[in-house]
Structure formats: C-alpha cells, structure tokens
Amino acid sequence: MIDDIFADVKDRMTKAVESAKESFATVRTGRANPSLLQGVQVDYYGTPTPLPQLASVQNQDARSLLVTPYDKGAMKDIEQAIRDMPNLGANPSNDGNVIRLSLPELTQERRKDFVKIVKAKAEDARVAVRNVRRHGKDEFDALKSEVGEDELARAEKELETLTKQFIDQIDEALKRKEAELLEV
C-alpha cells in the first residue's frame, strides 16, 4: 500500500520536473530554437491548436526560425499567434509559402527579465512538487488505522527525502538555464 503511494508520488513529481524543464525551454536564450514556439496556440478554424500540429519549425541559422505551414490557409493565423506570443520580441514575416522569424539580439536588461521569468516558472514547479508531497502525506494519514505508526513515520521521512531530491533537480535545471541566459 505504501509502495503504491510512493510510486504514484514519484511519478507525479517526475512529471512536475519534466514540465518545468519543458517550460524553461520556451524561454529564449539568444539562439533560435524550435522549442521557443512549442507552446504557441493557433486559432485554427475556431479551435486552439498547437503550432507543431499545423507547421514544421526549423532553425535557419543561429538567430532565425523558419515556419512552414502544412495548410497555406492557416498562414495568417499562425503569423498572428506568433506575433501575439509574449516574451519573444520577434516580428514574423510572411512570403506566401513560409514564415521567417528573426530573433533580435538580447540586451543585458532583457536577459535579466528572462531570468525573472525562469525563476517564477521554477517556483511554480517547486509548488507543484510540494502539492504532490502534501497529497502523498494525506494518503499516508488515511492509512493510520491499517499501518503501524513506525512505518508511517519512516514513510513520511522518505517522502521528505524524495521531495528534496526533486526540488534539487528543479534548482539544478534553473541554475543551468540562468547561466545559459546570462551567457553573452
């Protein structure tokens, strides 16, 4: 029973860390990367659709991306969704077949703004991990009548250790992303 709870908690904490890393990838670092457009939602015939389902995104060079829509009719909607994306700072240009996206050089002030954004995303991930811990602790408390107190105390200590490991993973990913952002 306790092992099942641990398996569930560990799986959910792993997903929270992976989500944080994916979220960090959407913050730009000065180099063009197709993952910058991963979270873009395009209004495609009235339905919000992820950009990767409507177009291929490729690196053209270090500071530009090339978006090739599968449906040329969706080009204006894709262009508008990219233009509306916060924190990108790029203006897409459309030549009728593809959308070119040139990313401007990052200033030191803009880099610091991006670090603040990444820190906020890291804190959200930490909160998610702590919520999973709280949920796991509640499940342990529900087992009080079925399991001995010593076993519950050991399980709660192990839960704290597990929580610390996952929060440390988030902090490590944050440190790497921060160094990447501040690198000139």
KEKE-3310 file (N, C-alpha, C; in steps of 0.2 Angstrom, whole numbers, plus 5000, padded with zeros to 4 digits):
npx = (5004:5009:5020:5014:5008:5020:5025:5016:5017:5031:5031:5022:5029:5041:5035:5031:5044:5049:5040:5043:5056:5053:5046:5056:5063:5055:5059:5068:5085:5094:5098:5091:5078:5068:5060:5056:5044:5035:5025:5015:4999:4987:4974:4964:4953:4943:4947:4959:4974:4990:5005:5015:5007:5002:5012:5029:5044:5059:5077:5085:5096:5108:5100:5087:5071:5062:5046:5035:5020:5008:4996:4992:4982:4981:4991:4990:4984:4994:5004:4999:4997:5010:5015:5008:5013:5020:5035:5044:5048:5050:5047:5036:5039:5030:5031:5022:5024:5032:5035:5046:5056:5065:5076:5079:5094:5099:5097:5106:5098:5086:5089:5090:5077:5071:5078:5071:5058:5060:5064:5052:5044:5051:5048:5035:5035:5041:5031:5022:5028:5028:5014:5011:5018:5011:4999:5002:5006:4994:4987:4995:4991:4978:4980:4983:4975:4977:4991:5006:5012:5026:5030:5023:5029:5042:5039:5035:5047:5054:5047:5049:5063:5062:5055:5064:5074:5068:5065:5078:5082:5075:5080:5093:5091:5086:5097:5106:5099:5098:5112:5114:5106:5112:5124:5134)
npy = (4994:5007:5007:5008:5021:5028:5025:5032:5045:5048:5047:5057:5068:5067:5070:5084:5090:5087:5095:5107:5108:5108:5120:5129:5128:5135:5148:5161:5161:5168:5161:5154:5142:5129:5125:5136:5140:5130:5131:5139:5143:5141:5149:5139:5138:5141:5133:5131:5127:5118:5124:5115:5105:5111:5116:5115:5118:5125:5128:5141:5148:5154:5164:5164:5157:5146:5144:5132:5131:5117:5119:5131:5140:5143:5152:5166:5165:5158:5167:5178:5172:5169:5182:5188:5181:5182:5189:5185:5194:5195:5199:5191:5187:5185:5176:5171:5157:5152:5157:5168:5171:5182:5183:5196:5203:5199:5211:5215:5219:5213:5200:5199:5200:5189:5179:5182:5178:5164:5160:5162:5152:5141:5142:5139:5126:5120:5122:5114:5101:5101:5101:5088:5081:5085:5079:5066:5064:5066:5054:5045:5048:5043:5030:5027:5019:5006:5003:5003:5015:5017:5013:5023:5034:5032:5031:5044:5052:5047:5052:5066:5066:5062:5072:5083:5079:5080:5094:5099:5094:5103:5115:5114:5113:5126:5133:5130:5135:5148:5152:5149:5159:5171:5171:5179)
npz = (5000:5005:4996:4984:4985:4986:4973:4965:4969:4966:4952:4949:4954:4946:4933:4936:4937:4924:4917:4921:4915:4902:4901:4904:4892:4883:4885:4878:4874:4866:4856:4841:4843:4839:4850:4856:4850:4854:4864:4857:4853:4840:4833:4824:4813:4823:4834:4847:4842:4844:4838:4832:4827:4816:4808:4802:4811:4809:4812:4804:4805:4817:4823:4818:4813:4804:4798:4792:4786:4785:4780:4769:4770:4784:4787:4790:4802:4810:4809:4816:4829:4833:4833:4843:4854:4870:4877:4866:4856:4843:4826:4814:4797:4782:4767:4758:4757:4767:4784:4791:4805:4813:4827:4838:4845:4861:4875:4890:4900:4896:4896:4910:4913:4908:4916:4928:4924:4922:4935:4941:4935:4939:4953:4952:4948:4960:4969:4964:4966:4980:4982:4978:4987:4999:4996:4995:5009:5015:5010:5017:5030:5029:5030:5043:5052:5047:5046:5055:5067:5067:5054:5046:5050:5045:5032:5030:5032:5022:5011:5013:5010:4996:4991:4993:4984:4972:4971:4972:4959:4951:4955:4950:4937:4935:4938:4928:4917:4920:4919:4906:4900:4905:4899:4887)
capx = (5000:5014:5024:5009:5008:5027:5026:5012:5021:5037:5029:5019:5035:5045:5031:5032:5051:5049:5036:5047:5061:5050:5044:5062:5065:5052:5061:5073:5092:5098:5099:5085:5077:5061:5056:5053:5037:5032:5018:5011:4992:4985:4966:4964:4945:4940:4950:4966:4978:4997:5008:5018:5002:5000:5018:5036:5048:5066:5082:5088:5103:5108:5095:5081:5067:5058:5040:5032:5013:5006:4990:4994:4976:4982:4997:4989:4983:5000:5008:4996:4998:5017:5016:5004:5017:5024:5042:5048:5051:5052:5041:5037:5037:5027:5032:5017:5025:5034:5035:5053:5056:5072:5076:5084:5100:5096:5101:5108:5091:5081:5092:5088:5069:5070:5079:5065:5053:5063:5064:5045:5042:5054:5044:5028:5037:5043:5025:5018:5031:5026:5007:5011:5020:5005:4994:5005:5006:4987:4986:4998:4987:4972:4982:4985:4972:4979:4998:5009:5015:5033:5030:5021:5035:5048:5037:5035:5054:5056:5043:5053:5069:5061:5053:5070:5078:5065:5066:5085:5083:5072:5085:5099:5089:5086:5104:5109:5095:5101:5119:5113:5103:5116:5130:5134)
capy = (5000:5012:5007:5011:5028:5031:5025:5037:5052:5048:5048:5064:5073:5067:5074:5091:5092:5087:5100:5113:5109:5110:5127:5133:5128:5140:5155:5161:5162:5172:5157:5152:5135:5127:5124:5143:5140:5124:5132:5143:5140:5145:5149:5136:5137:5142:5129:5132:5121:5119:5126:5110:5101:5115:5118:5112:5124:5123:5133:5143:5150:5155:5169:5164:5151:5145:5140:5130:5128:5112:5121:5138:5144:5144:5156:5172:5163:5156:5173:5181:5168:5171:5190:5189:5177:5186:5187:5183:5200:5195:5200:5186:5190:5180:5177:5167:5150:5151:5162:5169:5174:5184:5185:5201:5201:5201:5216:5213:5220:5208:5194:5198:5199:5182:5176:5183:5173:5157:5159:5161:5145:5136:5142:5136:5119:5118:5122:5108:5096:5102:5099:5081:5079:5086:5074:5059:5064:5065:5047:5041:5049:5039:5023:5026:5013:5000:5003:5005:5022:5017:5013:5029:5039:5031:5033:5052:5054:5045:5056:5072:5065:5062:5079:5087:5077:5083:5101:5100:5094:5109:5121:5112:5115:5133:5136:5129:5139:5155:5153:5150:5166:5177:5170:5183)
capz = (5000:5005:4990:4978:4986:4984:4965:4962:4971:4962:4945:4948:4955:4940:4928:4938:4935:4916:4914:4922:4910:4895:4902:4903:4885:4879:4886:4873:4876:4861:4850:4839:4844:4838:4856:4858:4848:4857:4867:4854:4852:4834:4832:4818:4812:4829:4839:4848:4840:4845:4832:4829:4823:4810:4804:4804:4813:4809:4813:4798:4807:4825:4826:4814:4813:4798:4800:4786:4787:4781:4776:4767:4773:4791:4787:4793:4809:4813:4810:4821:4835:4834:4834:4850:4859:4874:4878:4860:4854:4836:4821:4809:4790:4778:4760:4755:4757:4774:4789:4794:4811:4815:4834:4839:4850:4868:4879:4897:4904:4893:4899:4917:4913:4906:4922:4932:4921:4923:4942:4943:4932:4944:4959:4951:4949:4967:4972:4961:4969:4987:4982:4977:4994:5003:4994:4997:5016:5016:5009:5022:5036:5029:5031:5050:5055:5044:5046:5061:5067:5065:5047:5044:5052:5041:5025:5029:5031:5015:5007:5013:5006:4989:4989:4992:4978:4966:4972:4970:4952:4948:4956:4946:4930:4935:4938:4921:4912:4922:4916:4898:4899:4906:4894:4882)
cpx = (5004:5018:5020:5009:5015:5028:5022:5015:5027:5036:5026:5025:5039:5041:5032:5039:5052:5045:5040:5053:5059:5048:5050:5064:5061:5054:5068:5080:5097:5099:5092:5084:5070:5057:5053:5046:5033:5025:5013:5004:4989:4977:4965:4956:4942:4942:4957:4970:4986:5000:5012:5013:5000:5006:5024:5040:5055:5071:5085:5095:5103:5103:5089:5078:5063:5052:5036:5025:5011:5000:4991:4988:4977:4988:4996:4988:4989:5004:5006:4997:5006:5018:5013:5008:5021:5031:5046:5052:5053:5046:5041:5035:5035:5028:5027:5018:5027:5034:5042:5052:5063:5072:5081:5089:5097:5101:5102:5101:5086:5083:5089:5081:5068:5072:5074:5059:5054:5062:5056:5042:5045:5050:5038:5029:5038:5036:5021:5021:5029:5018:5007:5013:5015:5000:4996:5005:4998:4985:4989:4994:4981:4974:4983:4982:4975:4987:5001:5012:5022:5034:5028:5026:5040:5046:5037:5042:5056:5053:5047:5059:5068:5059:5059:5074:5075:5066:5073:5086:5080:5077:5091:5097:5089:5093:5107:5106:5097:5107:5118:5110:5107:5123:5129:5138)
cpy = (5006:5013:5010:5018:5031:5031:5031:5044:5053:5050:5055:5069:5073:5071:5082:5094:5092:5093:5107:5114:5111:5117:5131:5133:5133:5147:5156:5163:5166:5168:5155:5144:5134:5126:5130:5143:5134:5126:5137:5140:5145:5144:5146:5134:5137:5138:5130:5126:5122:5120:5120:5105:5105:5117:5115:5118:5121:5129:5134:5145:5151:5160:5169:5157:5152:5141:5139:5127:5122:5114:5129:5143:5146:5149:5162:5170:5162:5162:5177:5178:5170:5178:5191:5185:5182:5184:5185:5189:5200:5196:5196:5190:5184:5181:5173:5159:5148:5157:5162:5173:5175:5186:5190:5199:5203:5206:5213:5214:5215:5201:5193:5197:5192:5177:5176:5178:5166:5155:5158:5154:5140:5136:5138:5128:5116:5118:5116:5102:5096:5099:5091:5078:5079:5080:5067:5058:5063:5057:5043:5042:5045:5032:5022:5020:5006:4998:5005:5012:5022:5017:5019:5034:5038:5033:5041:5055:5053:5050:5063:5072:5065:5069:5083:5085:5080:5091:5103:5099:5100:5115:5120:5115:5122:5136:5135:5134:5147:5157:5153:5157:5171:5176:5175:5181)
cpz = (5000:4999:4984:4979:4984:4976:4962:4963:4967:4955:4944:4949:4949:4934:4930:4936:4927:4914:4915:4917:4903:4895:4901:4896:4881:4880:4882:4876:4871:4855:4848:4840:4843:4844:4858:4856:4850:4860:4864:4852:4846:4834:4825:4817:4818:4835:4840:4847:4841:4838:4828:4825:4816:4805:4806:4806:4813:4810:4806:4799:4815:4827:4822:4814:4806:4799:4793:4787:4783:4777:4775:4770:4780:4792:4791:4801:4813:4814:4815:4828:4837:4836:4841:4856:4863:4875:4872:4857:4846:4832:4815:4802:4786:4770:4755:4755:4764:4778:4792:4800:4813:4822:4835:4845:4856:4872:4886:4901:4902:4896:4906:4918:4912:4912:4927:4930:4923:4930:4944:4940:4937:4951:4958:4951:4956:4970:4970:4965:4977:4987:4982:4984:4999:5002:4996:5005:5018:5015:5014:5028:5035:5030:5039:5053:5053:5045:5053:5061:5065:5057:5043:5045:5047:5034:5024:5028:5024:5010:5007:5009:4998:4987:4988:4986:4972:4966:4970:4962:4948:4949:4952:4939:4929:4934:4931:4916:4913:4919:4909:4896:4899:4902:4888:4876)
residu = (MET:ILE:ASP:ASP:ILE:PHE:ALA:ASP:VAL:LYS:ASP:ARG:MET:THR:LYS:ALA:VAL:GLU:SER:ALA:LYS:GLU:SER:PHE:ALA:THR:VAL:ARG:THR:GLY:ARG:ALA:ASN:PRO:SER:LEU:LEU:GLN:GLY:VAL:GLN:VAL:ASP:TYR:TYR:GLY:THR:PRO:THR:PRO:LEU:PRO:GLN:LEU:ALA:SER:VAL:GLN:ASN:GLN:ASP:ALA:ARG:SER:LEU:LEU:VAL:THR:PRO:TYR:ASP:LYS:GLY:ALA:MET:LYS:ASP:ILE:GLU:GLN:ALA:ILE:ARG:ASP:MET:PRO:ASN:LEU:GLY:ALA:ASN:PRO:SER:ASN:ASP:GLY:ASN:VAL:ILE:ARG:LEU:SER:LEU:PRO:GLU:LEU:THR:GLN:GLU:ARG:ARG:LYS:ASP:PHE:VAL:LYS:ILE:VAL:LYS:ALA:LYS:ALA:GLU:ASP:ALA:ARG:VAL:ALA:VAL:ARG:ASN:VAL:ARG:ARG:HIS:GLY:LYS:ASP:GLU:PHE:ASP:ALA:LEU:LYS:SER:GLU:VAL:GLY:GLU:ASP:GLU:LEU:ALA:ARG:ALA:GLU:LYS:GLU:LEU:GLU:THR:LEU:THR:LYS:GLN:PHE:ILE:ASP:GLN:ILE:ASP:GLU:ALA:LEU:LYS:ARG:LYS:GLU:ALA:GLU:LEU:LEU:GLU:VAL)
# end
